[in-house]
Amino acid sequence: MDRIPTGRWRKLGQVFAGPAGANPSLLTHAALPVAVPLEGDIVRVFFSGRDAANRSAVGTVLIRLGEVPRVEDQPAAPVLLPGGVGTFDDAGVGVGCVVPGGDTDRLYYMGWNVGGSVPWRNAIGVAFGDARSGRFERAFAGPVLDRNVIDPYSLSYPWVLRLGPGDWRMWYGTHLTWGAAIVDMSHAVRHASSVDGLSWHPATGLALPPEGDEVATVRPTVRLMAGGGYEMHYAARGADTPYRIGRAVSADGHRWVRASGGLAPDQEGWEGGATTYPCVFEQGGRRWLLYNGANYGGTGFGLAVWEE
């Protein structure tokens, strides 16, 4: 199974500090960045911003890769807004991943409801559109994956790969328990399969549970490796420790082993002691990593490049 050769992520700094506030739906934050490589060194990045009421919407920005990456264009209009009153995503939408298709691309996302006995409830939805232009429309009023006998609490952070006709795979977050304090909560990554990317069948076992003093493993970003197998970057945190990015490998996408190749945070600057919500992609023959720092995307996102 292919493994990343000895090397490290070299940080290139904060690339995007957050929305400019030209649209009331995107006033702050740039969480959960997802890259769609375009031509040359241009990348479209989808992210989740927030309005004055803390509801999240999906925005987009174009960046140019390089030793000094920079923003090329920041459209003011959001890509996807929260759903209608009473729907699974009426309190906000968080981008998960973009899956390219023949006639249409898919944007998988998590939607929020505000809870009563618990702070929130998440489910997973899908929108169809064109990633190059940054235009998507919600496909259904309801989710494609919601609470069920295997995932009774809340689902989030979908990452989807289409491996072939009738072979779709998803890695997503699931709450294992709720509690009064963070230490009482537990959040893990699970795997699901589908023949059409719409009707999903979760695995009974966990793909990547918390370990040691961790309370959560979140936001998996998965890719196929050249020599076979899968590679996942994710974020993990403890009850009293902030998120940091880790890496795991798997032969079959079900059973994962943690490995080197994560990204530790800087205590100072825009990261503020945390690295989280990774998105690894390849462009121009190089491997790149988009990620957030502290405050769940409140300081925008940064970029790192892999060096042998």
GUTIZA-340664 format. One record per residue (C-alpha): residue in three letters; residue number from 1; x, y, z. Coordinates in steps of 0.5 Angstrom, whole numbers, padded with zeros to 4 digits. Each point is the difference from the previous one (the first is absolute). Last residue first. Layout:
N
{r "ALA"; NUM; {X; Y; Z}}
...
//
This chain:
308
{r "GLU"; 308; {0020; 0031; 0001}}
{r "GLU"; 307; {-0004; 0006; 0000}}
{r "TRP"; 306; {-0008; 0000; 0001}}
{r "VAL"; 305; {-0003; 0007; -0001}}
{r "ALA"; 304; {-0004; 0004; 0005}}
{r "LEU"; 303; {-0006; 0005; 0000}}
{r "GLY"; 302; {-0004; 0004; 0005}}
{r "PHE"; 301; {-0007; 0001; 0001}}
{r "GLY"; 300; {-0004; 0006; 0003}}
{r "THR"; 299; {0001; 0003; 0007}}
{r "GLY"; 298; {-0007; -0002; 0003}}
{r "GLY"; 297; {0000; -0007; -0004}}
{r "TYR"; 296; {-0002; -0004; 0007}}
{r "ASN"; 295; {0003; 0005; 0005}}
{r "ALA"; 294; {0007; -0003; -0001}}
{r "GLY"; 293; {0004; -0001; -0007}}
{r "ASN"; 292; {-0003; -0003; -0006}}
{r "TYR"; 291; {0003; -0004; -0006}}
{r "LEU"; 290; {0002; -0001; -0007}}
{r "LEU"; 289; {0005; -0005; -0001}}
{r "TRP"; 288; {0004; -0001; -0007}}
{r "ARG"; 287; {0003; -0005; -0004}}
{r "ARG"; 286; {0004; 0001; -0006}}
{r "GLY"; 285; {0000; -0002; -0007}}
{r "GLY"; 284; {-0003; 0007; -0002}}
{r "GLN"; 283; {-0006; -0002; 0004}}
{r "GLU"; 282; {-0002; -0005; 0005}}
{r "PHE"; 281; {-0004; 0001; 0006}}
{r "VAL"; 280; {-0001; -0001; 0008}}
{r "CYS"; 279; {-0005; 0003; 0003}}
{r "PRO"; 278; {0000; 0001; 0008}}
{r "TYR"; 277; {-0005; 0002; 0005}}
{r "THR"; 276; {0005; 0002; 0006}}
{r "THR"; 275; {0006; 0003; 0002}}
{r "ALA"; 274; {0000; 0003; 0007}}
{r "GLY"; 273; {0005; 0005; 0004}}
{r "GLY"; 272; {-0002; 0006; -0002}}
{r "GLU"; 271; {0000; -0001; -0007}}
{r "TRP"; 270; {0000; 0007; -0002}}
{r "GLY"; 269; {0006; 0002; 0003}}
{r "GLU"; 268; {0003; -0004; 0007}}
{r "GLN"; 267; {0000; -0007; 0002}}
{r "ASP"; 266; {0002; -0003; -0006}}
{r "PRO"; 265; {-0004; -0006; -0002}}
{r "ALA"; 264; {0002; -0007; -0001}}
{r "LEU"; 263; {-0001; -0003; -0007}}
{r "GLY"; 262; {-0001; -0008; -0002}}
{r "GLY"; 261; {0005; -0004; -0004}}
{r "SER"; 260; {0001; -0006; 0005}}
{r "ALA"; 259; {-0005; -0006; 0000}}
{r "ARG"; 258; {-0006; -0002; 0003}}
{r "VAL"; 257; {-0003; -0007; -0002}}
{r "TRP"; 256; {-0007; 0000; -0003}}
{r "ARG"; 255; {-0004; -0006; -0001}}
{r "HIS"; 254; {-0006; 0002; -0005}}
{r "GLY"; 253; {0003; 0003; -0006}}
{r "ASP"; 252; {0003; -0007; -0003}}
{r "ALA"; 251; {0008; 0001; 0001}}
{r "SER"; 250; {-0001; 0006; 0005}}
{r "VAL"; 249; {0005; 0006; 0002}}
{r "ALA"; 248; {-0001; 0005; 0005}}
{r "ARG"; 247; {0002; 0007; 0001}}
{r "GLY"; 246; {-0001; 0005; 0006}}
{r "ILE"; 245; {-0002; 0008; 0000}}
{r "ARG"; 244; {0000; 0003; 0007}}
{r "TYR"; 243; {-0006; 0002; 0003}}
{r "PRO"; 242; {0000; 0004; 0007}}
{r "THR"; 241; {0002; -0004; 0007}}
{r "ASP"; 240; {-0005; 0000; 0006}}
{r "ALA"; 239; {-0005; -0005; -0002}}
{r "GLY"; 238; {0005; -0003; -0005}}
{r "ARG"; 237; {0000; 0002; -0007}}
{r "ALA"; 236; {0001; -0004; -0007}}
{r "ALA"; 235; {0000; 0003; -0007}}
{r "TYR"; 234; {0000; -0005; -0007}}
{r "HIS"; 233; {0005; -0001; -0005}}
{r "MET"; 232; {-0002; -0007; -0004}}
{r "GLU"; 231; {0004; -0004; -0004}}
{r "TYR"; 230; {-0002; -0006; -0004}}
{r "GLY"; 229; {0002; -0007; -0003}}
{r "GLY"; 228; {0004; -0001; -0006}}
{r "GLY"; 227; {0007; 0002; -0003}}
{r "ALA"; 226; {-0003; 0007; -0003}}
{r "MET"; 225; {-0004; 0001; 0007}}
{r "LEU"; 224; {-0007; 0002; -0001}}
{r "ARG"; 223; {-0002; 0006; 0004}}
{r "VAL"; 222; {-0004; 0001; 0007}}
{r "THR"; 221; {-0002; 0007; 0003}}
{r "PRO"; 220; {-0003; -0002; 0007}}
{r "ARG"; 219; {-0003; 0006; 0004}}
{r "VAL"; 218; {0000; -0002; 0007}}
{r "THR"; 217; {0003; -0005; 0006}}
{r "ALA"; 216; {-0003; 0002; 0006}}
{r "VAL"; 215; {0001; -0001; 0008}}
{r "GLU"; 214; {0008; -0002; 0000}}
{r "ASP"; 213; {0003; -0002; 0006}}
{r "GLY"; 212; {0002; -0006; -0002}}
{r "GLU"; 211; {-0003; -0002; -0007}}
{r "PRO"; 210; {-0006; 0003; -0004}}
{r "PRO"; 209; {-0003; -0004; -0005}}
{r "LEU"; 208; {0002; -0001; -0007}}
{r "ALA"; 207; {-0004; -0005; -0005}}
{r "LEU"; 206; {-0005; -0002; 0005}}
{r "GLY"; 205; {-0004; -0006; -0001}}
{r "THR"; 204; {-0007; -0001; -0002}}
{r "ALA"; 203; {0001; 0002; -0007}}
{r "PRO"; 202; {-0005; 0005; -0002}}
{r "HIS"; 201; {-0004; -0001; -0007}}
{r "TRP"; 200; {-0001; 0006; -0004}}
{r "SER"; 199; {-0006; 0002; -0005}}
{r "LEU"; 198; {0002; 0006; -0004}}
{r "GLY"; 197; {0007; -0001; -0002}}
{r "ASP"; 196; {-0002; -0005; -0005}}
{r "VAL"; 195; {0002; -0007; 0002}}
{r "SER"; 194; {0002; 0002; 0007}}
{r "SER"; 193; {0005; -0002; 0005}}
{r "ALA"; 192; {0001; 0003; 0007}}
{r "HIS"; 191; {0006; 0001; 0005}}
{r "ARG"; 190; {0000; 0003; 0007}}
{r "VAL"; 189; {0004; 0005; 0003}}
{r "ALA"; 188; {0000; 0002; 0008}}
{r "HIS"; 187; {-0003; 0004; 0005}}
{r "SER"; 186; {-0001; -0001; 0007}}
{r "MET"; 185; {-0003; 0005; 0005}}
{r "ASP"; 184; {0001; 0000; 0008}}
{r "VAL"; 183; {0006; 0004; 0000}}
{r "ILE"; 182; {-0003; 0005; -0004}}
{r "ALA"; 181; {-0005; 0001; 0006}}
{r "ALA"; 180; {-0007; -0001; 0001}}
{r "GLY"; 179; {0000; -0007; -0004}}
{r "TRP"; 178; {-0002; -0003; -0007}}
{r "THR"; 177; {0003; -0006; -0002}}
{r "LEU"; 176; {0002; -0004; -0007}}
{r "HIS"; 175; {0000; 0006; -0004}}
{r "THR"; 174; {0001; -0001; -0008}}
{r "GLY"; 173; {0005; 0003; -0005}}
{r "TYR"; 172; {0000; -0002; -0007}}
{r "TRP"; 171; {0004; -0005; -0005}}
{r "MET"; 170; {-0004; -0001; -0006}}
{r "ARG"; 169; {0001; -0005; -0006}}
{r "TRP"; 168; {-0003; -0001; -0006}}
{r "ASP"; 167; {0000; -0006; -0005}}
{r "GLY"; 166; {-0005; -0001; -0005}}
{r "PRO"; 165; {0004; 0002; -0006}}
{r "GLY"; 164; {0007; 0002; 0003}}
{r "LEU"; 163; {0004; 0002; 0006}}
{r "ARG"; 162; {-0004; 0006; 0002}}
{r "LEU"; 161; {0003; 0003; 0006}}
{r "VAL"; 160; {-0004; 0004; 0005}}
{r "TRP"; 159; {0002; 0004; 0006}}
{r "PRO"; 158; {-0006; 0002; 0005}}
{r "TYR"; 157; {0002; 0004; 0006}}
{r "SER"; 156; {-0007; -0001; 0004}}
{r "LEU"; 155; {-0005; -0005; 0004}}
{r "SER"; 154; {-0004; 0001; 0006}}
{r "TYR"; 153; {-0003; -0005; 0006}}
{r "PRO"; 152; {-0002; -0007; -0002}}
{r "ASP"; 151; {0005; -0002; -0005}}
{r "ILE"; 150; {-0001; -0007; -0001}}
{r "VAL"; 149; {-0007; -0001; 0001}}
{r "ASN"; 148; {-0001; 0006; -0004}}
{r "ARG"; 147; {0001; 0008; 0000}}
{r "ASP"; 146; {0001; 0003; -0007}}
{r "LEU"; 145; {0003; -0001; -0007}}
{r "VAL"; 144; {-0003; 0002; -0006}}
{r "PRO"; 143; {-0003; 0006; 0003}}
{r "GLY"; 142; {-0006; 0004; -0001}}
{r "ALA"; 141; {-0003; 0006; -0004}}
{r "PHE"; 140; {0004; -0004; -0006}}
{r "ALA"; 139; {0005; 0002; -0006}}
{r "ARG"; 138; {0002; 0007; 0003}}
{r "GLU"; 137; {0003; 0004; -0005}}
{r "PHE"; 136; {0008; 0001; -0002}}
{r "ARG"; 135; {0004; 0005; -0004}}
{r "GLY"; 134; {0007; 0001; 0001}}
{r "SER"; 133; {0002; 0001; -0007}}
{r "ARG"; 132; {0005; -0005; 0000}}
{r "ALA"; 131; {-0004; -0004; 0005}}
{r "ASP"; 130; {-0007; -0001; -0004}}
{r "GLY"; 129; {-0006; -0002; 0003}}
{r "PHE"; 128; {-0004; -0005; 0004}}
{r "ALA"; 127; {-0001; 0000; 0008}}
{r "VAL"; 126; {0001; -0005; 0005}}
{r "GLY"; 125; {-0002; -0001; 0007}}
{r "ILE"; 124; {0002; -0003; 0007}}
{r "ALA"; 123; {-0003; 0001; 0006}}
{r "ASN"; 122; {0002; 0004; 0007}}
{r "ARG"; 121; {-0004; 0001; 0006}}
{r "TRP"; 120; {0002; 0006; 0005}}
{r "PRO"; 119; {0001; 0002; 0007}}
{r "VAL"; 118; {-0003; -0006; 0003}}
{r "SER"; 117; {-0007; 0000; 0004}}
{r "GLY"; 116; {-0003; 0005; -0004}}
{r "GLY"; 115; {0004; -0001; -0007}}
{r "VAL"; 114; {0001; 0006; -0005}}
{r "ASN"; 113; {0000; -0004; -0007}}
{r "TRP"; 112; {0007; 0000; -0004}}
{r "GLY"; 111; {0001; -0003; -0007}}
{r "MET"; 110; {0006; -0003; -0002}}
{r "TYR"; 109; {0003; 0000; -0007}}
{r "TYR"; 108; {0001; -0004; -0007}}
{r "LEU"; 107; {0001; 0004; -0006}}
{r "ARG"; 106; {-0001; -0004; -0006}}
{r "ASP"; 105; {0002; 0002; -0007}}
{r "THR"; 104; {-0004; -0001; -0006}}
{r "ASP"; 103; {0000; -0002; -0007}}
{r "GLY"; 102; {0006; -0005; 0000}}
{r "GLY"; 101; {0001; 0000; 0008}}
{r "PRO"; 100; {0005; 0003; 0005}}
{r "VAL"; 99; {-0001; -0001; 0007}}
{r "VAL"; 98; {0001; 0006; 0005}}
{r "CYS"; 97; {0001; -0001; 0007}}
{r "GLY"; 96; {-0003; 0002; 0007}}
{r "VAL"; 95; {-0003; 0007; 0000}}
{r "GLY"; 94; {-0003; 0002; 0006}}
{r "VAL"; 93; {-0008; 0003; 0000}}
{r "GLY"; 92; {-0004; 0004; 0005}}
{r "ALA"; 91; {-0005; 0000; 0005}}
{r "ASP"; 90; {-0006; -0002; -0005}}
{r "ASP"; 89; {0004; -0006; -0003}}
{r "PHE"; 88; {-0004; -0006; 0003}}
{r "THR"; 87; {-0006; 0004; -0003}}
{r "GLY"; 86; {-0005; 0003; 0005}}
{r "VAL"; 85; {0001; 0007; -0003}}
{r "GLY"; 84; {0003; 0000; -0007}}
{r "GLY"; 83; {0007; -0002; -0001}}
{r "PRO"; 82; {0006; 0004; 0001}}
{r "LEU"; 81; {0004; 0003; -0006}}
{r "LEU"; 80; {0004; -0003; -0005}}
{r "VAL"; 79; {0005; 0003; -0005}}
{r "PRO"; 78; {0000; 0007; 0004}}
{r "ALA"; 77; {0001; 0006; -0004}}
{r "ALA"; 76; {0006; 0005; 0001}}
{r "PRO"; 75; {0004; -0003; -0005}}
{r "GLN"; 74; {0007; 0000; 0003}}
{r "ASP"; 73; {0006; 0000; -0006}}
{r "GLU"; 72; {0007; -0001; 0000}}
{r "VAL"; 71; {0002; -0001; 0007}}
{r "ARG"; 70; {0007; -0002; 0001}}
{r "PRO"; 69; {0005; -0005; 0001}}
{r "VAL"; 68; {0008; 0002; 0001}}
{r "GLU"; 67; {0004; -0006; -0001}}
{r "GLY"; 66; {-0005; -0001; -0005}}
{r "LEU"; 65; {-0008; -0002; -0001}}
{r "ARG"; 64; {-0005; 0005; -0003}}
{r "ILE"; 63; {-0006; 0001; 0004}}
{r "LEU"; 62; {-0008; 0000; -0002}}
{r "VAL"; 61; {-0005; 0001; 0005}}
{r "THR"; 60; {-0006; -0003; 0002}}
{r "GLY"; 59; {-0006; 0000; 0005}}
{r "VAL"; 58; {-0004; -0005; 0003}}
{r "ALA"; 57; {-0005; 0003; 0006}}
{r "SER"; 56; {0000; -0001; 0007}}
{r "ARG"; 55; {-0005; 0003; 0005}}
{r "ASN"; 54; {0004; 0004; 0006}}
{r "ALA"; 53; {-0006; 0005; 0000}}
{r "ALA"; 52; {0005; 0006; -0003}}
{r "ASP"; 51; {0001; -0005; -0006}}
{r "ARG"; 50; {0005; -0005; 0000}}
{r "GLY"; 49; {0005; -0003; -0005}}
{r "SER"; 48; {0001; -0007; -0003}}
{r "PHE"; 47; {0006; -0002; -0005}}
{r "PHE"; 46; {0000; -0001; -0007}}
{r "VAL"; 45; {0007; 0001; -0004}}
{r "ARG"; 44; {0001; 0000; -0007}}
{r "VAL"; 43; {0007; -0001; -0002}}
{r "ILE"; 42; {0005; 0004; -0005}}
{r "ASP"; 41; {0007; -0003; -0001}}
{r "GLY"; 40; {-0001; -0002; -0007}}
{r "GLU"; 39; {-0007; -0001; -0002}}
{r "LEU"; 38; {-0005; -0002; 0006}}
{r "PRO"; 37; {0001; -0004; 0006}}
{r "VAL"; 36; {-0007; -0001; 0004}}
{r "ALA"; 35; {0003; 0001; 0008}}
{r "VAL"; 34; {-0005; -0001; 0006}}
{r "PRO"; 33; {0001; 0005; 0006}}
{r "LEU"; 32; {-0004; -0002; 0006}}
{r "ALA"; 31; {0000; 0007; 0003}}
{r "ALA"; 30; {0000; 0007; -0003}}
{r "HIS"; 29; {-0003; 0004; 0006}}
{r "THR"; 28; {-0003; 0007; 0000}}
{r "LEU"; 27; {-0005; 0004; -0004}}
{r "LEU"; 26; {-0003; -0005; -0005}}
{r "SER"; 25; {-0008; 0000; 0000}}
{r "PRO"; 24; {0000; 0008; 0001}}
{r "ASN"; 23; {0004; 0000; -0007}}
{r "ALA"; 22; {0006; 0005; -0001}}
{r "GLY"; 21; {0003; -0002; 0007}}
{r "ALA"; 20; {0007; -0001; -0003}}
{r "PRO"; 19; {0000; -0007; 0001}}
{r "GLY"; 18; {0005; -0003; 0004}}
{r "ALA"; 17; {0008; 0000; 0002}}
{r "PHE"; 16; {0002; -0003; -0007}}
{r "VAL"; 15; {0007; -0003; -0001}}
{r "GLN"; 14; {0003; -0001; 0007}}
{r "GLY"; 13; {0007; -0002; 0000}}
{r "LEU"; 12; {0004; -0004; -0005}}
{r "LYS"; 11; {0001; -0006; 0005}}
{r "ARG"; 10; {0005; -0006; -0002}}
{r "TRP"; 9; {-0003; -0007; 0001}}
{r "ARG"; 8; {0005; -0005; 0001}}
{r "GLY"; 7; {0004; -0005; -0003}}
{r "THR"; 6; {0002; -0007; 0000}}
{r "PRO"; 5; {-0004; -0004; -0006}}
{r "ILE"; 4; {-0008; 0000; 0000}}
{r "ARG"; 3; {-0002; -0007; 0001}}
{r "ASP"; 2; {-0002; -0004; -0006}}
{r "MET"; 1; {-0003; -0007; 0002}}
//
